[in-house]
Amino acid sequence: MTAPADARRPRTARRLGLPDLRGQGLFVTGNLIDSVGNGMLLPLGLLYCTEVLNLPLARVGVAMTAGQALALPVTFVAGRLMDRVGPGRVVVWANILSAAGFALFLCARQPWHIAGVHLLVQAGINMYFTAQRTLIIHVAPAEHRAWFAFTGSLRNIGLAAGAGAAAGALSLFGTGSLRWLIAVDAATYLLAAACFATLTLTPPKPDGAPPDDPVTRSGHTRRYLVLVAVNIPYVLAQALLSVLVAVYTTRALDLPASAASLLFAVNTLIVSACSTVVTAHLAPKVPRRAVSTGYLIMAAGMGTFALPALPGATAAARAALVAAIVLFSVAEILLGPALSELSVTLTPQAAGGFTQGLYQFSWAVGMVAAPALFTLLLQTDPLLPWGFEAAACLIALFAAPALTTADRPGRRSPR
């Protein structure tokens, strides 16, 4: 008799909540390398356009936003492709597309060139994340919950490594190294594509035949739309960390730039080290309960972020910010894997192309809208961005109980 997969894993791996990594080296490597490329993306693209091409910052910002906005419909195109050729090929093509975009950076000269390059790069990123969650359940159908947490940890490690590599090269060799860094980033995407191209996929067995009853299908669609709406506060929170924290700490609180770097480091350390353990042992086993708990903690984190901006509270600013980033990180650990799991399991067609395209569209829209939204709120009042995000988290908290899988064919929801 064959032992269950969980029993065959080493005891240390089980305690850490790690999935079975045997035979998955290329999948792990592909996820990590793709994240390194993403970590290098923002600092390299912006610096290259302003320092090497000598384009005005405002025009570069508009061009970047325009390119990213034009790439929004790619999520639905990627979904249709995924239904036809499977998630594996879409992930490979996505990395090749991002590599082509970075290679064309070296030929860009005008703002409209920058918009076109960012269209290609962002299209590749949107394609990748449209297919990546479904790819996980094709690579490891029996352990997808652990893999969602593990790939989340890998992503944080890769993002930190990419940003650190870019920062290190720039500090050692100056802006003259930007052309080489851009070329290396393009190569990382090609290497990730090569890793993904070698994967052997095993599509999961369906829980039952798709419902033919229009009323049932309509119910599934409504519930999935609730999930898409519930995901948006999490998207905004992720964007808030990269868009707002540095500006808030330096301009609103008059803290040195090193304070923001410390917060990013704390977040990366907690999420990278604790995601798999928390998901395996401490997080609620029912994903919607993890979502509810995560949003409650996230709302508390937003309130804690706002504390230093209150009159007379600046003396405790550093302590409040550290407490806030810890709460934020714990909420991220709960929300990320749970929302990803629900995105592919909530309804019988959840892992299909259209639904994954819709889910990724919420990510793409949120990331495009967040910079303008949060900077406008911050200029109006330093408390507003945190109050807005806290309110959005509480709304999602109250909507989370609707994310039940009780009426899926052949499956009963845990109570």
C-alpha positions as CSV (number, residue, x, y, z in Angstrom):
1,M,0.0,0.0,0.0
2,T,1.4,3.4,-0.9
3,A,1.7,5.9,1.9
4,P,0.0,9.3,1.5
5,A,2.1,12.0,-0.1
6,D,2.1,14.0,3.2
7,A,3.5,10.9,5.1
8,R,6.3,10.4,2.6
9,R,7.7,13.9,3.1
10,P,10.5,14.5,5.6
11,R,9.3,15.4,9.1
12,T,11.0,18.9,8.9
13,A,9.2,19.6,5.6
14,R,5.9,18.7,7.2
15,R,6.5,20.9,10.2
16,L,7.4,23.8,7.9
17,G,4.3,23.3,5.8
18,L,6.4,22.7,2.7
19,P,4.8,20.8,-0.2
20,D,6.5,17.8,-1.7
21,L,9.4,19.3,-3.7
22,R,10.7,16.1,-5.3
23,G,10.7,16.3,-9.0
24,Q,9.6,20.0,-8.9
25,G,13.0,21.7,-9.2
26,L,12.3,23.3,-12.5
27,F,8.9,24.5,-11.4
28,V,10.4,26.1,-8.3
29,T,13.3,27.6,-10.3
30,G,10.9,29.0,-12.9
31,N,8.7,30.7,-10.2
32,L,11.8,32.1,-8.4
33,I,13.5,33.4,-11.6
34,D,10.3,35.1,-12.8
35,S,10.0,36.9,-9.5
36,V,13.6,38.1,-9.7
37,G,12.7,39.7,-13.1
38,N,9.7,41.3,-11.6
39,G,11.7,42.7,-8.7
40,M,14.1,44.4,-11.1
41,L,11.3,45.8,-13.3
42,L,10.2,49.0,-11.6
43,P,13.6,50.5,-10.5
44,L,15.2,49.6,-13.8
45,G,12.5,50.8,-16.2
46,L,12.1,54.2,-14.5
47,L,15.8,54.8,-14.0
48,Y,16.7,53.8,-17.5
49,C,14.2,56.2,-19.1
50,T,15.1,59.1,-16.9
51,E,18.9,58.6,-16.5
52,V,19.9,57.0,-19.8
53,L,17.3,58.4,-22.2
54,N,17.1,61.7,-20.4
55,L,13.3,61.8,-20.6
56,P,11.3,64.0,-18.2
57,L,10.0,62.0,-15.2
58,A,6.4,63.2,-15.7
59,R,6.3,62.1,-19.3
60,V,7.9,58.7,-18.4
61,G,5.2,58.2,-15.7
62,V,2.4,58.9,-18.2
63,A,3.9,56.6,-20.8
64,M,4.3,53.8,-18.3
65,T,0.7,54.1,-17.1
66,A,-0.6,54.3,-20.6
67,G,1.3,51.1,-21.6
68,Q,0.1,49.2,-18.5
69,A,-3.5,50.4,-19.0
70,L,-3.5,49.2,-22.6
71,A,-2.4,45.8,-21.4
72,L,-5.5,45.3,-19.2
73,P,-7.6,43.3,-21.8
74,V,-4.7,40.8,-22.1
75,T,-6.0,39.0,-19.0
76,F,-9.1,37.8,-21.0
77,V,-7.0,37.0,-24.1
78,A,-4.7,34.9,-21.9
79,G,-7.8,33.2,-20.5
80,R,-9.0,32.1,-23.9
81,L,-5.6,30.9,-24.8
82,M,-5.4,28.9,-21.6
83,D,-8.6,27.1,-22.4
84,R,-7.2,26.1,-25.9
85,V,-3.6,25.2,-25.1
86,G,-3.4,24.8,-21.4
87,P,-1.8,27.0,-18.6
88,G,1.7,25.6,-19.3
89,R,2.1,27.1,-22.7
90,V,0.6,30.4,-21.7
91,V,3.1,30.8,-18.9
92,V,5.9,30.0,-21.3
93,W,4.7,32.6,-23.9
94,A,4.1,35.1,-21.1
95,N,7.8,35.0,-20.1
96,I,8.9,35.2,-23.7
97,L,6.7,38.3,-24.2
98,S,8.2,40.0,-21.1
99,A,11.7,39.2,-22.3
100,A,10.9,40.8,-25.7
101,G,9.6,43.9,-24.0
102,F,12.8,44.3,-22.0
103,A,15.0,43.7,-25.0
104,L,13.1,46.5,-26.8
105,F,13.9,48.8,-23.9
106,L,17.4,49.1,-25.4
107,C,15.9,50.4,-28.7
108,A,13.5,52.9,-27.0
109,R,14.0,56.6,-27.6
110,Q,10.7,58.4,-27.3
111,P,7.8,58.4,-24.7
112,W,5.6,56.4,-27.1
113,H,8.4,53.8,-27.4
114,I,8.3,53.6,-23.5
115,A,4.5,53.1,-23.7
116,G,4.9,50.3,-26.2
117,V,7.6,48.6,-24.2
118,H,5.5,48.6,-21.0
119,L,2.6,47.3,-23.0
120,L,4.6,44.3,-23.9
121,V,6.1,43.7,-20.5
122,Q,2.8,44.2,-18.7
123,A,1.0,42.0,-21.2
124,G,3.5,39.3,-20.3
125,I,3.0,39.8,-16.6
126,N,-0.8,39.7,-17.0
127,M,-0.6,36.6,-19.1
128,Y,1.6,34.9,-16.5
129,F,-0.6,35.5,-13.5
130,T,-3.8,34.7,-15.4
131,A,-2.4,31.2,-16.0
132,Q,-0.1,30.7,-12.9
133,R,-2.8,29.7,-10.4
134,T,-4.3,27.1,-12.7
135,L,-0.8,25.9,-13.5
136,I,-0.2,25.1,-9.8
137,I,-3.2,22.8,-9.7
138,H,-2.0,21.1,-12.9
139,V,1.5,20.6,-11.4
140,A,0.4,19.5,-7.9
141,P,-3.4,18.8,-7.8
142,A,-3.3,17.2,-4.3
143,E,-1.2,19.9,-2.6
144,H,-2.3,23.1,-4.3
145,R,-3.0,24.9,-0.9
146,A,0.6,24.3,0.2
147,W,1.9,25.3,-3.2
148,F,0.0,28.6,-3.1
149,A,1.7,29.5,0.1
150,F,5.1,28.3,-1.0
151,T,5.1,30.1,-4.3
152,G,4.0,33.2,-2.4
153,S,7.2,32.9,-0.3
154,L,9.2,32.3,-3.4
155,R,7.8,35.4,-5.0
156,N,8.8,37.6,-2.0
157,I,12.3,36.1,-2.0
158,G,12.6,36.7,-5.8
159,L,11.3,40.2,-5.6
160,A,13.7,41.1,-2.9
161,A,16.6,39.5,-4.7
162,G,15.8,41.3,-7.9
163,A,15.4,44.7,-6.3
164,G,18.6,44.0,-4.3
165,A,20.6,43.0,-7.3
166,A,19.5,46.1,-9.2
167,A,20.3,48.3,-6.2
168,G,23.7,46.7,-5.7
169,A,24.7,47.0,-9.3
170,L,23.7,50.6,-9.5
171,S,25.6,51.5,-6.3
172,L,28.7,49.7,-7.5
173,F,28.7,50.7,-11.2
174,G,26.3,53.7,-11.4
175,T,23.7,54.3,-14.0
176,G,26.1,53.2,-16.7
177,S,25.2,49.6,-15.8
178,L,21.6,50.1,-16.6
179,R,21.8,48.7,-20.2
180,W,23.5,45.6,-18.9
181,L,20.9,45.2,-16.2
182,I,18.1,45.5,-18.7
183,A,19.6,42.8,-20.8
184,V,20.1,40.5,-17.8
185,D,16.5,41.0,-16.9
186,A,15.3,40.0,-20.3
187,A,17.5,36.9,-20.0
188,T,15.9,35.9,-16.7
189,Y,12.5,35.8,-18.3
190,L,13.8,33.6,-21.1
191,L,15.4,31.3,-18.5
192,A,12.1,31.1,-16.6
193,A,10.3,30.3,-19.9
194,A,12.7,27.4,-20.5
195,C,12.0,26.0,-17.0
196,F,8.3,26.1,-17.5
197,A,8.5,24.6,-20.9
198,T,9.8,21.3,-19.5
199,L,7.0,20.8,-16.9
200,T,4.9,17.6,-17.0
201,L,1.3,18.7,-16.2
202,T,-1.5,16.5,-14.7
203,P,-4.9,18.2,-15.0
204,P,-7.0,17.7,-11.8
205,K,-10.0,15.5,-12.0
206,P,-13.2,17.5,-12.1
207,D,-15.6,17.4,-9.1
208,G,-18.5,16.8,-11.4
209,A,-20.0,17.8,-14.7
210,P,-20.5,21.5,-15.2
211,P,-24.1,22.5,-14.3
212,D,-26.5,22.8,-17.2
213,D,-29.2,24.6,-15.2
214,P,-29.0,28.4,-16.0
215,V,-30.1,29.3,-12.5
216,T,-27.1,27.3,-11.0
217,R,-24.7,28.7,-13.5
218,S,-25.9,32.2,-12.7
219,G,-25.4,31.5,-9.0
220,H,-21.8,30.4,-9.6
221,T,-21.2,33.5,-11.7
222,R,-22.5,35.8,-9.0
223,R,-20.4,34.1,-6.3
224,Y,-17.3,34.4,-8.4
225,L,-18.0,38.1,-8.9
226,V,-18.2,38.5,-5.2
227,L,-14.7,36.9,-5.0
228,V,-13.4,39.3,-7.6
229,A,-14.8,42.2,-5.6
230,V,-13.4,40.8,-2.3
231,N,-10.0,40.5,-3.9
232,I,-9.7,44.2,-4.8
233,P,-8.9,45.5,-1.2
234,Y,-6.0,42.9,-1.1
235,V,-4.8,44.1,-4.5
236,L,-4.9,47.7,-3.3
237,A,-3.1,46.7,-0.1
238,Q,-0.3,45.2,-2.1
239,A,0.0,48.3,-4.3
240,L,-0.2,50.5,-1.2
241,L,3.0,48.8,0.2
242,S,5.0,49.7,-2.9
243,V,3.4,53.0,-3.9
244,L,2.6,54.7,-0.6
245,V,4.8,53.6,2.3
246,A,8.0,55.2,1.2
247,V,6.3,58.6,0.4
248,Y,4.3,58.5,3.6
249,T,7.3,57.8,5.9
250,T,9.5,60.4,4.3
251,R,7.2,63.2,3.4
252,A,4.3,63.0,5.9
253,L,6.3,61.7,8.9
254,D,9.7,63.3,8.0
255,L,11.5,60.0,8.6
256,P,14.7,59.0,6.7
257,A,14.4,56.8,3.6
258,S,16.0,54.0,5.6
259,A,12.8,53.7,7.6
260,A,10.8,52.6,4.5
261,S,13.6,50.2,3.6
262,L,13.4,48.6,7.0
263,L,9.6,48.2,6.7
264,F,10.0,46.4,3.3
265,A,12.7,44.2,4.7
266,V,10.5,43.2,7.7
267,N,7.6,42.4,5.4
268,T,9.8,40.3,3.1
269,L,11.3,38.4,6.0
270,I,8.0,37.6,7.7
271,V,6.1,36.6,4.5
272,S,9.0,34.5,3.1
273,A,9.8,32.7,6.4
274,C,6.3,32.2,7.7
275,S,3.8,31.7,4.8
276,T,4.1,27.9,4.5
277,V,4.0,27.3,8.3
278,V,1.1,29.5,9.0
279,T,-0.9,28.2,6.0
280,A,-0.2,24.6,7.1
281,H,-0.8,24.8,10.9
282,L,-2.4,28.1,12.0
283,A,-4.5,29.4,9.2
284,P,-8.2,28.3,9.1
285,K,-8.6,25.2,6.9
286,V,-11.7,26.8,5.2
287,P,-10.3,29.5,2.8
288,R,-13.2,32.0,3.4
289,R,-12.5,32.0,7.1
290,A,-8.8,32.7,6.4
291,V,-10.0,35.6,4.2
292,S,-12.2,37.0,7.0
293,T,-9.4,36.7,9.6
294,G,-6.9,38.2,7.2
295,Y,-9.1,41.3,6.4
296,L,-9.8,41.9,10.1
297,I,-6.0,41.9,10.7
298,M,-5.4,44.0,7.6
299,A,-7.9,46.6,8.8
300,A,-6.1,46.8,12.1
301,G,-2.8,47.2,10.3
302,M,-4.2,50.1,8.3
303,G,-5.3,51.8,11.5
304,T,-1.9,51.3,13.0
305,F,-0.2,52.8,9.9
306,A,-2.3,55.9,10.4
307,L,-1.4,56.4,14.1
308,P,1.8,58.4,13.5
309,A,-0.1,60.9,11.4
310,L,-2.3,61.8,14.4
311,P,-1.5,65.0,16.3
312,G,1.1,64.4,19.0
313,A,1.8,60.8,17.9
314,T,5.1,61.4,15.9
315,A,7.3,60.3,18.9
316,A,6.0,56.8,18.6
317,A,6.1,56.7,14.8
318,R,8.8,54.1,14.3
319,A,7.2,51.7,16.8
320,A,3.8,52.1,15.2
321,L,5.1,51.6,11.7
322,V,6.9,48.4,12.7
323,A,3.7,47.1,14.5
324,A,1.7,48.0,11.3
325,I,4.0,46.2,9.0
326,V,3.9,43.1,11.2
327,L,0.1,43.1,11.1
328,F,0.1,43.8,7.4
329,S,2.5,40.8,6.8
330,V,0.4,38.4,8.9
331,A,-2.7,39.5,7.0
332,E,-0.9,39.0,3.7
333,I,0.1,35.4,4.7
334,L,-3.6,34.6,5.5
335,L,-5.1,36.4,2.5
336,G,-2.7,35.5,-0.4
337,P,-3.0,31.7,-0.4
338,A,-6.7,31.7,0.6
339,L,-7.7,34.0,-2.2
340,S,-5.6,32.1,-4.7
341,E,-7.1,28.8,-3.6
342,L,-10.7,30.2,-3.9
343,S,-9.9,31.6,-7.3
344,V,-9.5,28.1,-8.7
345,T,-11.9,26.1,-6.5
346,L,-14.9,28.4,-5.7
347,T,-17.0,27.2,-8.6
348,P,-16.8,24.2,-11.1
349,Q,-15.4,26.5,-13.8
350,A,-13.2,28.6,-11.5
351,A,-9.9,27.3,-12.9
352,G,-11.0,28.0,-16.5
353,G,-9.8,30.7,-18.8
354,F,-12.6,33.2,-18.5
355,T,-12.8,33.2,-14.7
356,Q,-9.0,33.4,-14.3
357,G,-8.9,36.2,-16.8
358,L,-11.6,38.0,-14.7
359,Y,-9.8,37.4,-11.5
360,Q,-6.5,38.7,-12.9
361,F,-8.3,41.7,-14.3
362,S,-9.0,42.8,-10.8
363,W,-5.3,42.7,-10.1
364,A,-4.4,44.6,-13.2
365,V,-7.0,47.3,-12.7
366,G,-6.1,47.7,-9.0
367,M,-2.4,48.0,-9.8
368,V,-3.0,50.6,-12.5
369,A,-5.4,52.7,-10.4
370,A,-3.6,52.5,-7.0
371,P,-0.8,55.1,-7.7
372,A,-3.2,57.9,-8.7
373,L,-5.7,57.0,-6.0
374,F,-3.4,56.8,-3.0
375,T,-1.2,59.7,-3.9
376,L,-4.3,61.9,-4.3
377,L,-5.6,60.8,-0.9
378,L,-2.3,61.4,0.7
379,Q,-2.0,64.9,-0.7
380,T,-5.5,65.6,0.7
381,D,-4.7,64.2,4.2
382,P,-2.2,61.7,5.4
383,L,-4.9,59.8,7.2
384,L,-7.1,59.3,4.2
385,P,-5.3,56.4,2.4
386,W,-5.2,54.3,5.5
387,G,-8.9,55.0,6.4
388,F,-10.0,54.3,2.8
389,E,-8.1,50.9,2.8
390,A,-9.3,50.0,6.3
391,A,-12.9,50.6,5.2
392,A,-12.4,48.5,2.0
393,C,-11.0,45.7,4.1
394,L,-14.0,45.8,6.5
395,I,-16.4,45.7,3.6
396,A,-14.6,42.6,2.2
397,L,-14.7,41.1,5.7
398,F,-18.5,41.2,5.7
399,A,-18.7,39.9,2.2
400,A,-16.3,36.9,2.8
401,P,-19.0,34.5,4.2
402,A,-20.6,34.4,0.8
403,L,-17.5,32.6,-0.6
404,T,-18.8,29.2,0.1
405,T,-18.3,26.1,-2.1
406,A,-21.3,24.2,-0.6
407,D,-23.2,23.8,-3.9
408,R,-20.4,22.4,-6.0
409,P,-21.2,19.0,-7.5
410,G,-19.7,16.1,-5.6
411,R,-18.3,18.3,-2.9
412,R,-19.5,19.4,0.5
413,S,-18.2,22.5,2.2
414,P,-16.4,22.1,5.5
415,R,-18.3,23.5,8.4
